[in-house]
Every structure is written in structure tokens, then in C-alpha cells.
Amino acid sequence: MASAGESVGIPDERIAIERRADGTVVVRVRSELTGSDVGSLPDAVFSFRNGDPQYSYWLRRFNDRRQTG
């Protein structure tokens, strides 16, 4: 487990990024099963609009995926 000062990346295969017609970037992080007795957790879904602090980061990741995918 990472300490408080460490950054832990989420594996690319667990992240889905889409850009909607209105420019909103939607990021879905697929749940990772942590134990068979727990069951699956719901995905985490975040949306970012122009002006949000993380918008440019996720838009860049979306565009990078389109160019390499």
C-alpha cells in the first residue's frame, strides 16, 4: 500500500474515457475485486468540464488514447 506522500497510478485497462458532444469528459474507473466474500463494488464515474482543475489532464489522456488506439 502507498504511503500518504506516494502517488499510485490506476492501470490503463481499468480506465475508460469518453468525450461527450457538449465537451464533458467522463472517466470511468472499473472496480477491482478485493475479495471473493465482498462481491464487486460499483465503478467510480467522474465528469470534468472545461474550467475544472483536472479537465485538461483527462482531455489530454482521452486524445492520447484516440491517437494510439
Beta strands, then each sheet from edge to edge (+ up, - down):
strand 1: 15-19
strand 2: 25-29
strand 3: 44-48
sheet 1: 1+ 2- 3+
end
